[in-house]
Amino acid sequence: WDGMGCNGMMGGAMMNKMTPSQQQDFMNQTTELRKEMEELRFAYQEAMRAPNTSPKDLAKIEKQMLELRTKMIGKMENLPAQ
């Protein structure tokens, strides 16, 4: 998830295409989603460290992270034009 600005979950280039007002709207609309993403990132890192974690366990967390990212992109796409 490197290089994905906005606390690591969205592409910096995507955020740079928004006006400051749109950026603020996006941040306001995604507060809970971003919190969930941080929790999943932590869970993923801990799972990677644990010797008994299966690839299936990691894939489950990765899927959850992808679903959250998709929701956040949807919020971005639905911002009012400025």
C-alpha positions, 0 to 999 in steps of 0.5 A: 500500500505504499505511495497511496497518500491521504493516510496511505489509502488513496493515490496522491495523484487522485487527491491532487485533482480535487479542489481543496473543498473537494478534498475536505468533503472527501476527508469528512465523508471517509472518516470512519472508512479511513479509521477502519482501513488503519485498523485493518492495516494494523491487523494485517501487519500483526498477521504477517508477524504471526507464524501461524497465520495462513495465506487464507487469513492474509487474503481475507484481510486484503479483501477487506482492505480492497473493499474499503478502498473501493468504497472510498473511491466511490465517495471520491467519484461522487463528490460535487464538481467544483 
